[in-house]
Amino acid sequence: MRFANATLPDGSRVDIEVEGGRIAALLPASTTSVGGDTVDLGGAVTMPPLVDGHIHLDKTLLGLPWVPNQARGNRVADRIEAERRVRARRTMPEAETGANLVRQVVASGTLHMRSHVDIDNQLGLRNLHEILKVRERFRDLVTIEIVAFPQSGILKSPGTAALLDEAVAQGADLVGGLDPVGIDGDLTGHLDPVFAIAEKRGAGIDIHLHDGGEGGLAQILDIARRTEAAGLQGKVAVSHAFALGSVPTDSAARAADVLAKAGVAIMSHGPGGATIPPLKLLKEHGVEVFGGSDNIRDAWSPFGNGDMLERAMLIGYRANFRHDDELALAFEMVTAAAARVLGLKDYGLKAGGPADFVAVEAGSLAEAVATRPRRKLVVKAGRIVARDGALV
């Protein structure tokens, strides 16, 4: 099968020849009719699949009637408590609402994701089991990496450390953490079990860190130190890392050098109300920066739709990206950079690679990020799985 007249992100025009679910060749674009087994992309910008580096499939309420946000304050702890109340009244299992979200994100071109899944002494491993069902159900459409996430803390939720360990044993890919000081009030007491489980199970780590200022920065630096000591370079990420955007630039630059040396990646979703890490500075210092959608229509936020091209625009908007090369960085955060963090070895639009790609009507990659047009086609293993923003 051939997908003709594709414009690659670098502006070159090619035909994509597909055999056995893989890209057999990237050929000079056709100038004449090329037969019946051909899809003419008409010059659409054709990009590798989008990658969501931070999503919460178990939290979404997509498919349920509208649920107003019930948090009584703006602290992380307030939102955790509000979510408990919403969770207690949930009328649809997480496997179904999560499936609703997966369908939506696949239709927008996301074919890989990292989902955090709540683990605590009230939930036990229930949410993990629900999202494992989702992963199995959609395994032919999307890859789902799972983080065992202690949303209620580790020390504040006694028994959670053992549950995190068991979660990784039962199928989670990474162990998570949450504001060691801001939630648990004990940096060492929180990080000790996280790193111990990762070393024991050979798992990666992804820690939510909302704490700002010098206190938050100290936590980030301790995570980097532990990462090097444990030999986990390239397997650790800090999500949000608001502190990097709330300290002086020289402090952030020094921290960037430490993070780069330790191989610790930084995730940002382009937060609406919090400080955003200095993405260009981090990148210039060798830190892997990647993007995620975070909360989507759940007890934490009424916003979000899982469209990672739109998320790239939001990241660019919050970071004050105005030039094409800056928009290319925002795009990289939701494609190649996120793929590297997720360890996707066979990723990219290239001869010999998987025939996974997304086509959009735009004149350039920068225009695609800025205008985030509806996806013309989403192709998985050479098969069209979505057209005009809807699954086929």
Backbone torsions as a table, in degrees:
resi	resn	phi	psi	omega
1	MET	NA	149.1	-179.0
2	ARG	-128.0	135.5	171.1
3	PHE	-108.3	107.1	-170.1
4	ALA	-93.5	153.6	172.0
5	ASN	59.0	51.5	174.6
6	ALA	-94.4	137.0	173.4
7	THR	-99.0	115.0	-179.4
8	LEU	-74.3	162.9	-179.6
9	PRO	-54.9	-27.3	179.1
10	ASP	-83.1	1.4	177.5
11	GLY	95.4	-10.4	179.9
12	SER	-73.3	150.5	-178.5
13	ARG	-107.6	126.7	-176.5
14	VAL	-140.9	165.3	164.0
15	ASP	-103.8	139.0	-179.9
16	ILE	-104.1	111.3	179.5
17	GLU	-91.6	126.1	-174.3
18	VAL	-118.2	132.5	174.3
19	GLU	-141.3	131.0	176.1
20	GLY	58.4	33.7	177.6
21	GLY	79.7	6.2	-179.6
22	ARG	-127.6	163.5	179.1
23	ILE	-82.3	110.5	-179.4
24	ALA	-75.7	-36.0	-178.4
25	ALA	-164.9	152.6	168.1
26	LEU	-109.1	110.2	-171.2
27	LEU	-107.1	157.2	173.2
28	PRO	-53.6	140.6	-175.2
29	ALA	-59.9	142.5	-178.9
30	SER	-67.8	141.2	174.4
31	THR	-109.3	-8.8	176.7
32	THR	-132.5	174.1	178.7
33	SER	-59.4	139.3	-175.5
34	VAL	-119.7	21.3	172.7
35	GLY	101.4	177.6	-171.0
36	GLY	-77.9	-31.6	-177.0
37	ASP	-87.2	53.6	-174.3
38	THR	-137.5	139.2	171.7
39	VAL	-110.4	119.8	179.9
40	ASP	-88.1	114.0	-178.8
41	LEU	-82.1	-9.2	173.4
42	GLY	61.2	30.6	179.1
43	GLY	85.3	5.8	-179.9
44	ALA	-59.2	142.6	174.1
45	VAL	-64.1	123.8	-174.7
46	THR	-118.9	121.2	-170.1
47	MET	-126.2	160.0	174.1
48	PRO	-63.5	163.7	-177.8
49	PRO	-60.8	147.8	176.6
50	LEU	-73.6	151.8	-176.7
51	VAL	-129.1	124.1	177.3
52	ASP	-98.7	108.2	-176.3
53	GLY	-83.5	0.1	-177.1
54	HIS	-164.6	98.6	179.5
55	ILE	-136.2	159.6	178.9
56	HIS	-123.2	84.6	-177.6
57	LEU	-65.0	-29.4	-177.1
58	ASP	-80.4	-16.0	-176.6
59	LYS	-89.7	-27.8	-170.9
60	THR	-59.8	147.3	177.0
61	LEU	-109.8	18.8	-177.3
62	LEU	-61.5	123.8	-176.8
63	GLY	106.6	-14.9	175.4
64	LEU	-95.0	159.6	172.3
65	PRO	-56.9	154.5	-178.5
66	TRP	-52.5	131.0	178.0
67	VAL	-115.8	112.9	179.1
68	PRO	-63.4	146.5	176.1
69	ASN	-64.9	129.8	-173.4
70	GLN	-111.8	6.7	179.8
71	ALA	-64.3	134.3	-176.9
72	ARG	-92.6	3.9	177.6
73	GLY	-161.0	-174.8	-176.5
74	ASN	-107.0	7.1	178.7
75	ARG	-80.1	156.2	175.2
76	VAL	-57.8	-41.1	180.0
77	ALA	-61.3	-36.3	177.7
78	ASP	-63.8	-40.0	-178.6
79	ARG	-72.0	-34.9	176.5
80	ILE	-61.5	-45.7	-179.5
81	GLU	-64.9	-41.5	178.6
82	ALA	-62.4	-39.4	-179.8
83	GLU	-64.2	-36.0	177.8
84	ARG	-59.8	-40.8	179.7
85	ARG	-66.2	-42.2	179.0
86	VAL	-66.1	-42.1	-178.5
87	ARG	-60.9	-36.8	-178.1
88	ALA	-66.1	-22.9	-177.7
89	ARG	-107.0	9.7	-178.3
90	ARG	-62.6	136.7	-178.3
91	THR	-114.0	2.9	178.8
92	MET	-133.8	132.9	-177.6
93	PRO	-65.2	153.3	-178.4
94	GLU	-60.1	-28.9	178.3
95	ALA	-63.8	-30.8	-179.6
96	GLU	-83.4	-46.0	177.9
97	THR	-65.5	-37.2	176.3
98	GLY	-63.2	-39.6	177.5
99	ALA	-63.8	-39.0	177.1
100	ASN	-58.4	-41.6	-179.1
101	LEU	-70.5	-39.8	178.8
102	VAL	-60.2	-44.2	178.4
103	ARG	-58.3	-41.2	-177.2
104	GLN	-67.6	-42.7	-177.2
105	VAL	-72.9	-34.5	177.2
106	VAL	-64.3	-40.2	178.6
107	ALA	-62.5	-24.1	178.6
108	SER	-92.4	0.3	174.1
109	GLY	104.8	4.4	177.0
110	THR	-85.2	121.3	-179.6
111	LEU	-119.0	2.6	176.4
112	HIS	-144.0	142.8	179.2
113	MET	-155.2	157.6	170.9
114	ARG	-116.5	115.8	-178.9
115	SER	-108.8	128.5	171.6
116	HIS	-83.6	140.3	-176.4
117	VAL	-130.1	124.7	-174.9
118	ASP	-64.7	132.2	175.4
119	ILE	-131.4	123.2	172.9
120	ASP	-155.2	-178.9	-173.8
121	ASN	-78.4	-3.8	171.6
122	GLN	-95.2	-45.8	-179.6
123	LEU	-76.6	-30.6	-170.5
124	GLY	62.5	-132.5	-179.0
125	LEU	-105.7	15.2	-175.1
126	ARG	-58.9	-47.7	-178.2
127	ASN	-66.2	-35.0	175.1
128	LEU	-58.6	-47.6	-178.3
129	HIS	-63.4	-35.6	178.9
130	GLU	-65.9	-42.0	-177.6
131	ILE	-78.8	-26.0	170.5
132	LEU	-61.4	-36.3	175.5
133	LYS	-62.7	-42.0	179.6
134	VAL	-64.0	-44.3	-179.9
135	ARG	-58.8	-43.5	179.5
136	GLU	-68.4	-39.7	-177.4
137	ARG	-62.4	-36.3	-174.2
138	PHE	-111.9	22.9	-173.4
139	ARG	-62.5	-24.8	179.3
140	ASP	-84.7	-6.9	-178.9
141	LEU	-109.7	-36.7	-169.7
142	VAL	-149.1	144.9	171.9
143	THR	-94.8	135.6	-178.1
144	ILE	-125.3	112.4	174.0
145	GLU	-92.0	135.3	-172.9
146	ILE	-114.1	132.2	174.1
147	VAL	-107.1	125.7	173.1
148	ALA	-76.8	108.9	-166.3
149	PHE	-112.4	119.0	-179.4
150	PRO	-82.8	74.0	-174.7
151	GLN	-58.8	-28.4	-179.4
152	SER	-96.6	10.7	-175.5
153	GLY	91.4	174.3	177.2
154	ILE	-106.8	-50.8	178.8
155	LEU	-73.6	-35.5	179.1
156	LYS	-73.1	-14.2	179.2
157	SER	-123.8	78.9	-173.9
158	PRO	-53.2	136.7	-178.3
159	GLY	95.3	-9.6	-176.6
160	THR	-67.8	-35.0	179.6
161	ALA	-57.8	-45.1	178.4
162	ALA	-65.1	-35.7	178.0
163	LEU	-67.2	-38.8	176.8
164	LEU	-61.4	-43.6	178.3
165	ASP	-60.1	-45.8	-179.2
166	GLU	-68.0	-34.0	178.4
167	ALA	-60.7	-43.6	178.5
168	VAL	-66.0	-37.5	177.5
169	ALA	-63.2	-30.1	-176.3
170	GLN	-96.1	5.4	173.4
171	GLY	135.1	-11.7	174.1
172	ALA	-68.2	147.6	-175.0
173	ASP	-95.8	-26.4	-177.6
174	LEU	-136.8	160.9	172.9
175	VAL	-107.9	137.3	-176.7
176	GLY	-105.5	174.7	174.8
177	GLY	-148.8	170.5	-177.5
178	LEU	-150.6	115.0	171.4
179	ASP	33.9	73.3	-177.1
180	PRO	-51.3	-38.5	179.7
181	VAL	-90.0	-47.4	-174.7
182	GLY	-64.2	-33.6	-179.5
183	ILE	-101.7	-52.2	-175.9
184	ASP	-91.3	-17.5	178.9
185	GLY	69.0	20.4	-176.1
186	ASP	-156.1	98.5	-177.0
187	LEU	-59.4	-50.5	-177.8
188	THR	-66.9	-44.5	-177.9
189	GLY	-63.2	-28.8	179.1
190	HIS	-83.0	-47.1	-173.8
191	LEU	-76.9	-26.9	179.9
192	ASP	-55.1	-53.8	-179.9
193	PRO	-67.3	-33.4	179.4
194	VAL	-60.0	-50.8	-178.6
195	PHE	-71.2	-33.0	178.7
196	ALA	-64.0	-42.9	179.1
197	ILE	-65.5	-43.5	-179.7
198	ALA	-59.9	-43.8	179.6
199	GLU	-68.4	-41.1	-179.8
200	LYS	-63.0	-43.0	-172.5
201	ARG	-97.2	-3.7	-176.2
202	GLY	65.9	34.9	-175.1
203	ALA	-104.7	161.0	172.3
204	GLY	-84.1	177.2	-177.4
205	ILE	-133.2	138.8	173.0
206	ASP	-140.8	112.2	-172.2
207	ILE	-110.5	122.9	170.8
208	HIS	-70.5	126.3	177.3
209	LEU	-134.7	101.8	179.4
210	HIS	-93.2	-22.2	-175.9
211	ASP	-56.2	131.9	-176.3
212	GLY	-101.5	-174.6	173.7
213	GLY	64.9	-164.1	-177.3
214	GLU	-64.5	-31.7	178.2
215	GLY	-64.5	-43.6	177.0
216	GLY	-65.8	-38.7	179.5
217	LEU	-63.3	-39.0	178.5
218	ALA	-61.2	-37.0	177.3
219	GLN	-66.6	-42.0	178.3
220	ILE	-60.5	-43.3	-179.0
221	LEU	-67.0	-34.3	177.3
222	ASP	-68.9	-38.0	175.8
223	ILE	-61.0	-42.0	178.1
224	ALA	-63.4	-42.9	179.2
225	ARG	-60.5	-46.6	179.9
226	ARG	-63.8	-37.1	-179.7
227	THR	-60.5	-46.7	177.8
228	GLU	-64.1	-43.6	-177.5
229	ALA	-62.4	-33.8	-178.2
230	ALA	-88.1	-4.2	-177.8
231	GLY	68.7	33.2	-176.4
232	LEU	-104.1	23.8	179.5
233	GLN	-55.1	133.5	-180.0
234	GLY	83.5	-0.4	-178.5
235	LYS	-120.5	9.3	-176.0
236	VAL	-125.9	137.0	175.5
237	ALA	-132.4	148.8	170.4
238	VAL	-113.7	120.2	-179.7
239	SER	-91.0	136.6	178.8
240	HIS	82.4	-65.2	174.9
241	ALA	48.5	46.7	-178.1
242	PHE	-57.3	-28.3	-177.0
243	ALA	-58.8	-33.2	-177.9
244	LEU	-64.8	-22.5	178.1
245	GLY	-98.3	1.1	-177.1
246	SER	-121.3	15.1	175.0
247	VAL	-119.3	163.4	178.7
248	PRO	-56.3	151.7	-175.9
249	THR	-57.1	-39.8	-178.8
250	ASP	-66.5	-33.4	176.1
251	SER	-67.2	-42.5	178.7
252	ALA	-63.7	-39.0	-179.4
253	ALA	-65.7	-42.4	178.0
254	ARG	-63.9	-41.0	178.2
255	ALA	-64.7	-36.7	179.3
256	ALA	-60.6	-40.3	178.5
257	ASP	-63.8	-39.8	178.2
258	VAL	-65.4	-44.1	180.0
259	LEU	-63.7	-42.8	179.8
260	ALA	-62.0	-43.4	-180.0
261	LYS	-64.1	-36.0	-178.9
262	ALA	-83.6	-10.0	-178.7
263	GLY	69.1	35.1	178.1
264	VAL	-96.8	124.2	-179.4
265	ALA	-89.4	157.6	179.7
266	ILE	-122.4	127.9	177.1
267	MET	-104.3	134.7	171.8
268	SER	-133.0	141.5	176.4
269	HIS	-107.2	12.1	-178.0
270	GLY	67.9	58.5	-172.2
271	PRO	-59.8	144.1	-177.5
272	GLY	-74.5	-39.9	-171.7
273	GLY	-116.8	-5.3	-177.2
274	ALA	-108.4	167.3	176.9
275	THR	-68.3	144.3	178.7
276	ILE	-103.1	139.3	177.2
277	PRO	-58.8	152.8	178.8
278	PRO	-74.8	86.6	-168.8
279	LEU	-60.8	-45.3	-179.0
280	LYS	-65.2	-41.5	178.3
281	LEU	-61.0	-46.2	179.9
282	LEU	-59.8	-46.7	-179.9
283	LYS	-61.0	-43.6	-179.8
284	GLU	-62.5	-27.6	179.5
285	HIS	-91.8	5.9	174.3
286	GLY	93.1	11.5	178.8
287	VAL	-85.6	135.9	174.7
288	GLU	-76.5	118.3	177.2
289	VAL	-113.6	135.3	-177.1
290	PHE	-141.9	168.8	-172.5
291	GLY	-118.7	162.0	175.9
292	GLY	-155.6	165.3	-178.2
293	SER	-89.1	-23.6	-176.3
294	ASP	62.7	-130.9	-172.8
295	ASN	-79.3	139.4	-179.8
296	ILE	-134.3	112.9	175.6
297	ARG	46.0	60.5	-179.0
298	ASP	-138.6	-168.0	-176.5
299	ALA	-69.8	-15.7	179.5
300	TRP	-88.4	-36.7	-174.5
301	SER	-150.3	136.7	175.5
302	PRO	-81.7	-5.9	-173.9
303	PHE	-96.4	-179.7	174.7
304	GLY	97.4	146.3	177.2
305	ASN	-141.6	-0.1	177.9
306	GLY	80.1	6.1	179.2
307	ASP	-83.0	107.3	-174.2
308	MET	-76.2	-18.9	172.2
309	LEU	-70.7	-39.9	173.5
310	GLU	-65.0	-36.3	178.5
311	ARG	-65.0	-38.2	176.0
312	ALA	-60.0	-40.2	177.0
313	MET	-63.1	-43.7	-179.2
314	LEU	-65.2	-39.8	175.9
315	ILE	-61.3	-45.9	178.6
316	GLY	-62.7	-39.2	179.5
317	TYR	-63.7	-47.7	-178.8
318	ARG	-67.7	-31.8	-178.7
319	ALA	-87.2	1.6	-179.3
320	ASN	61.8	39.1	175.2
321	PHE	-78.7	126.2	-177.6
322	ARG	-126.8	-17.9	-176.8
323	HIS	-102.5	158.8	-175.6
324	ASP	-59.7	-37.7	-179.8
325	ASP	-67.8	-30.8	176.4
326	GLU	-71.8	-39.8	176.4
327	LEU	-64.7	-32.4	175.7
328	ALA	-64.6	-35.1	176.0
329	LEU	-65.3	-44.1	177.4
330	ALA	-60.0	-39.8	177.7
331	PHE	-65.2	-43.1	179.6
332	GLU	-60.2	-34.5	-179.1
333	MET	-62.0	-27.1	-177.9
334	VAL	-109.0	12.7	175.5
335	THR	-133.8	-98.1	-170.7
336	ALA	-62.7	-41.1	-178.9
337	ALA	-65.6	-46.0	177.6
338	ALA	-63.0	-36.8	177.7
339	ALA	-62.5	-39.6	178.1
340	ARG	-64.8	-42.1	180.0
341	VAL	-64.1	-38.6	179.6
342	LEU	-78.6	-4.8	178.0
343	GLY	72.5	32.4	-179.9
344	LEU	-82.4	96.3	-173.4
345	LYS	-70.9	-34.8	-174.2
346	ASP	-102.8	57.7	-173.6
347	TYR	-117.8	143.2	172.6
348	GLY	126.1	157.0	-178.6
349	LEU	-90.4	93.3	-172.0
350	LYS	-155.1	154.1	176.1
351	ALA	-59.9	130.4	-177.8
352	GLY	92.6	-14.2	-179.9
353	GLY	-86.5	173.7	178.5
354	PRO	-64.0	144.3	179.0
355	ALA	-83.2	64.4	178.4
356	ASP	-116.3	119.5	179.8
357	PHE	-162.3	168.1	-174.8
358	VAL	-132.4	134.9	179.2
359	ALA	-116.8	136.6	178.4
360	VAL	-135.0	149.5	176.9
361	GLU	-81.5	101.9	178.3
362	ALA	-158.4	157.5	-179.6
363	GLY	-83.9	-16.8	-178.7
364	SER	-162.2	168.3	177.1
365	LEU	-62.1	-43.6	-180.0
366	ALA	-60.1	-41.5	178.1
367	GLU	-64.6	-37.4	178.8
368	ALA	-61.9	-41.1	178.6
369	VAL	-68.2	-44.2	-175.9
370	ALA	-69.1	-35.1	-174.4
371	THR	-105.1	-12.0	-178.9
372	ARG	33.4	65.1	-178.9
373	PRO	-67.0	158.7	175.6
374	ARG	-56.4	141.8	-179.2
375	ARG	-69.1	122.4	178.2
376	LYS	-67.9	-47.8	177.2
377	LEU	-144.3	145.6	166.3
378	VAL	-122.5	126.0	-175.5
379	VAL	-118.8	130.0	178.1
380	LYS	-124.6	121.2	-179.6
381	ALA	52.3	37.7	177.8
382	GLY	82.3	-0.3	-178.4
383	ARG	-109.5	133.8	177.2
384	ILE	-72.2	117.3	-177.9
385	VAL	-107.7	-15.5	177.3
386	ALA	-150.0	146.0	180.0
387	ARG	-140.4	131.4	178.7
388	ASP	53.4	40.5	174.1
389	GLY	81.9	9.6	-179.5
390	ALA	-135.0	142.9	176.3
391	LEU	-62.0	144.8	178.4
392	VAL	-97.0	NA	NA
